[in-house]
Amino acid sequence: MTNQPPTPSNDLPVAPRRFRYGRAANIALRTAHLGVAGVLCGGHVFDVPAEQLRSWLLWVILTGGLLLAVEAFPHVYWLYQGRGLLVLTKLALLCLIPWLWPYRVAILAAVLVLAGVGSHMPAKFRYYSILHGRMLEGHKSPPATVV
């Protein structure tokens, strides 16, 4: 008998362990992302000049992209689950704002709605994989290890 960890029953590869400060990095990025998103939304609602808002849009996209990377590590299948697809949709909408400037407030409102729904939807939707056609059972984050 070997000391190998059991493989998940749903044919998913065993995910590597998260790096030691992964949770702290996630919280810090999420906090920064919420802060810059709040400034960006408020700026658009109160019609702040575009020149002043473009850098905030870039910060929202950057922090969102970094959050995506932190969430997708160590299990890339996160990207094709409901939770990852919503994040990719939000990122795509934000990237459209420079080209759809007159509709920026409506786009930002849609992004906020998707964020709220995505954060609080039931696990059967958050962890549903469009590639597997079912909810993935191995969706729990692995324990942290010293790196």
Secondary structure by P-SEA (a helix, b strand, c coil): ccccccccccccccccccccaaaaaaaaaaaaaaaaaaaaaaaaaacccccccaaaaaaaaaaaaaaaaaaacccccccccaaaaaaaaaaaaaaaccccccaaaaaaaaaaaaaaaaacccccccccccccccccccccccccccc
